[in-house]
Amino acid sequence: MAMIEFRDVSKWYGSFQVLTGCSTSISKGEVVVVCGPSGSGKSTLIKCANGLEPFQEGEILVDGVSVGAKATDLPKLRSRIGMVFQHFELFPHLSVMDNLTLGQVRVLGRGRDEALGRGLALLERVGLKAHADKFPGQLSGGQQQRVAIARALAMDPIAMLFDEPTSALDPEMVSEVLDVMVALAREGMTMMVVTHEMGFARKVSDRVVFMDQGRIVEDCTKDEFFGTQRSPRAQEFLSRILSTH
């Protein structure tokens, strides 16, 4: 069974349609990169996966649970899906460690000591154990994004969603975040990643979903996407992206 499944999903903002009949699925342990030009609906699609954005037509299933169903406990579902945003979304008034333990204690019901232990282990994993007592504002953008990834992992998610996790970073900070994501992918984490980082897509993705004007234009293996079996629109996008990176 697919871990995340989109079935003919459509969404409107007022009279403007942002998603049109989008269907794709992500299997357990699969890494799928979603790419496309600005305004193509990539971020909207990924935010629909955990109910951050409502959608009007179709169905999205996460581990068999229907995201749009009225009976679905969305906060509970979201606690099982890690989400990493473009702008970190850390609590600025809390220390790094408190950012990592808050959800564990309040949502998962973990004891403080267990939550601290899990938080420290994850900070070590992303190379930031020495910064546990600092506040987000004392860290670089790359460090903040690695804390955001650690915070998402602290909830023991069944899948991770990344919404352009490196686009707000200075170029020299991008690799430190991508390295953490590459390690996650290689450990078998189910991941859906909206990104323009084609090197990452080529290195670790299993599939590439290419979107344009709210539609999924390509849904293929990375070898097919970076090979020759592409639509003219995808070829144009890829040549433009590769020439600027």
N, C-alpha and C positions, 0 to 999 in steps of 0.2 A: 504493500500500500504506500502511496505517496505520503511524504511528511507534510508537504504543502501542495495544495491543488487549487488552481484557478479554473473555474468553469464558466466560460462565456461572460466574463465580468465587464459591466459597463458602468460608467459614472459620469454624472453631470455636475458642474457648478452653475446653478441657474439654468440658462438655456445653452451653455457651452459644454459640449461633450469632451471630457478629458480622457476617458477610456472607452474603447469600442470593442466589445466581444473578445476580450483577452482570455486565452486559455493556455495554460502550461502547468507543469507539475515538477516538484523537486523531490527526489527520492531521499531516503535516509542516507546520510553520509555524502550526499552530492553537493558540489559547489557550482552554483549557477551565477554567472555575471550578467547583469542587465545593463545594457548600454544604449546610447542613442543621443540625438541632438537635444539641446535644451528645450523644454516644453513638450517633450514627446510622451510624458506620462510615467516615466520610470519611477520617480519618487512617490508619486501617487499610488502606483501599483503596489509598491512594497509596503506603504503605510496602510493600505487596505488589508494586507495580510494579517495584521494583528488588531484591526479595528480602530486604528488611529484616524483613518478616513472612512466614512461610511460609503457604501456603493449602492446603486439603485437596482441593478439587474445582475443576474448570475449568482454564483455560489463560490465561496472560498472555504476549503476544509483544511484545518491544521490538525494533524494526527487524528483525523476522523471527526473532529469537532467543527461544526459549521459556524464560521465567524459572524455571519450576519443574522443568525437565528435569534429571535427575541429571548429565548430561554437560556442562551449561552452566557455564562459568567465571564464577561470580557476581562475584568481585572485578573481573575484566576488564569485565564488563557494567556494574557500578556505576561504574567509572571513566568510562563514556560517558554516564552520566545524572547531571546535577547535582542535588544534594538540599540544600534549605535548610530548617532546622528552626525550630521555635518559639523554642527557647532557644539559638540561635546555634551551639553545639557547637564553638566555636573551642578550640584548645589554649592554656590560660591561661599556660603557662610559655614559650610561644614568642612572638616578636615578630609583629606583623602581617605583615611581609614573609616571615618564616619559615613562618607559617601558609599563605601563598600559594604558596611554592616547594616545600614538602615533598612534596606529592603529585606535582607535576610531575617532580621529580627521581627519586623512588622508584618511582612507578607508570608514568609516561610515558617515563622514561629521558632526560629533557632535561638538557643541561648546565646548570651553575649560572648562568652568564651569561644564557643564553636564558631560564631560568626567572625570573631577576630582572627581565629586560626585560619579559616578559609580565606579571609581577606588578605592576610599576610602571605599565604602561599601563592595567591594569585598576583599580588604585587611583585613577588619575587619572580614569578613566571614572566611578567611583562617588563622586568628590569627596573622596578621602582620601589623596592622595599625600603630603601633609605629615605624615601619621601613620604612615608605613611602619615606623619604628623603635620605636613604642610597643607596649605589651603590651595585650591585650584589656581587662584590668581598668582601664586608663587611659582607655577610651573610653566614650561613652554607649551605651545599648542600640541606638539607631538606627544609630550608627556601627558597632557590632559586627555588626549584621545586614547592613549594606552590605559589610563585610569578608567575611562568610560568603558573600554572593552573588558577590563577586569571586573568592573561593577556588574556588567551584564552577565559575565561568566559566574559570578558569585551566586546567582540565582539558579544555577544548574539547568540552563535552558536545553530544550530538545532541538532547538534550531536558533541560528543567529541571522538577523537582518542588518545589513549595513547600508546606510543611505549616504552615498558620496563621502565616505569617512576621511578622505585625504584632501578634499577640494578646498578646505579653509586653511590648509597648512602651507608654510613656507616649503619650497622644494626640498631643502635638506632634511626636513622632518618627515617627509613622506615615507621614506624607506623604513624608518623605525616602526611606523605603524603597520606598513605592509608586511614586515618581517613577522610580526605577531600574528597577523591574519594568515600568512602562509603556514606558520606552525600549526595554527588551529585547523586549517584545511587538511593538513597532512595527518592530524590526529583523528580525522574522520568526522569533524563537526559538520552538520548540515548547514549550509550557508547560502544566502541569497544576497548578492552584493551589487548595488548600483554604483558604478564607477566608470571613469574615463581612463583608468590605469590599464592600458592594454597589455603591458608587460605582466601584470598580475594575472590578467585573464588568460594570457598565453601559458603562464607558468603553472597555475593551479586549478583553473576552472575545468569542470567536466563539460559544461555546456555554456553557450552564449545565447542570450535572448536579446535581439535587437528591436528597438521600438522606434516608431516614427508616427507623429500625429495621433497618438493615443492607441495605436494598433501594434500588435506584435507582428513584425515583418519577417523576422528570421528567428528560428528556434532550432539550433543545430549544435553539433559537437564543436569544440574549439578548433579542431583540425579543419572541419568544413568551413567554419567562419573565417579563419585566417588563410584558408586555401583559396579556391577559385569559385566555389559553389555559392556565390552571394548575389543578392539583388543589386541593381545599379545604385540604389539609395545607400545600401550598406557599404558598398565599395567606395562611394564618394565620402561617406562619413569616416571610414577607416583610413583612407588616404589623407584626409584632413587632420585627423587625430595623430596619426603616426608622423606627419610632417611637422607637427608642433611639439612633439615630445622627444 
